[in-house]
Amino acid sequence: MKRKVLIVDDEQETIDFLESFFNRFDFLVNKTGFANTALEIYDAVVPELVFLDITMPDMDGITLLRKLRKISEAPKIFMLTANNDKKNYDKAKRYGAFGYITKPVDLAELKVIIDENNGI
Amino acid sequence: MRIRYRKELEKTARQMILIHKAETLIRLILRTIVRNIHVKHAGIFIYDKQKQIYVVNVSQGFPEFKIPTGLVKINPDNPIIRYFTDRSLNLPGGILLLDNINAMMRRKSIKKKRKLLLFLEELKFSMSLYQANACIPGFFRDNLVGVLFLGEKKNHKKLDEEEVSFLSVLASDVVMAIKNAWLIEDLNNQLSLNHHLFLQMVSALASSIEAKDKYTIGHTERVADISMIIAEELRKRKRIGNFDKFKEELRIAALLHDIGKIGVPGKVLNKKSKLNDEERKIIMSHPLIGEHILNHISGFNDIVKGVKHHHERYDGKGYPSGLRGRQIPLISSIISLADVFDAMTSDRPYRKRLAFNYVINEIQINRGKQFSPVIVDVFFRSLDKISEYYSTGRYK
């Protein structure tokens, strides 16, 4: 069965690229630039992986993280952001993020996450 | 090289001369590559000196291959980078072609070179992540400044010799573009630093007066700040060419407006009782002394004029030149109002500070007499900002 990933980022080019990247490794990809849509998709689909940016226009990433966690604890949520402030890192960990990846990102790092979560 | 590629290079070279921004230049080069060699995509890793990583900066081609600027990076220990920088691997120099790597791995002799084999496997893996079939290094002296990477050709064929030399030429153009961009960045940083230093020296010079005249501590900063508030409001009503330059000259003139007081004896400056004629003449000479001091600095003409005439009056009864109306430089008319406002709202050796409302009224009364009507009107329009400034405790 195909694994599912949800990508949330306000930059169109970023989510398009990440979608094509995950498609290569046989993931079913959902993507959105809006926090509210992300909540809907998360609830409906319950993806295995989630990648979340911190700087979103309609809702702060940490707030979104907390709301997602309230819906379900199962998915592995990774913050994927240009912000490498330690405070944000600590907050993210505290509110249930599985990992914190700073941009620019090494694709090999993403591949490791894919490999660890694609096994059957 | 065949005529077709040569023409293309010439065309690109002509276009490149017109472009100054490195990113635009590189984008042009990548577009040229995709258009001529018909690859699915092309991108470039550029070295970031601060973070010491290689970041994908520009990428062209099919939408699913386009990597957005700044999203993706590789570290210096990535096999793609090491292929070009690690001498201990004893690899052939020049362009990295996936086909050549595969050929290397098929040779029988490779079985004896475990370390090399491992490296080649990692290299293949890295290249596959970026879907790169070819990587062209861009060196400046001994530093790997960038790496151009190409996807496979749309017709799935290999790159031929001609295409490879075409790419090498373009790679050096890319290096040149990056180097120039770095140079300009360094220059601008240095310019900023110098400018900052200059402004600090102006402030230091301005405070040297206050060392002598204790009643004016903070005065020049306040006059400068109030002048800035007036200038911002003035801009909304009146077109001022090159406003940033004007604002900076105004600020410097405001900071230095009393520099001439250095030529006035301390006992005159700090006298508590009324000045006699002789003493008054001495104090009234400070704008001219200021002009004399600042004239030595080149490029300061408007600033010098601003300082020289800050005691002129709109009705022509001021000093040193008795200028009237529009003859008075704009900088001077702003400073004179700010100067009087601050003087009246501060303690002086001969009297305590005056009430805010009284001062406002005095300014209104002197509209068209001591002060320019335009500047007084602007002053009143910015009154809320000025009273906020006045009450933020700067006036102690």
Interface residues (C-beta under 8 A of the other chain):
Chain A: E11 E13 T14 D16 F17 S20 N23 A82 K103 P104 V105 D106 L107 A108 K111
Chain B: I53 V55 V56 P63 E64 F65 K66 I67 P68 G70 L71 V72 K73 I74 N75 N78 S126 L129 Y130
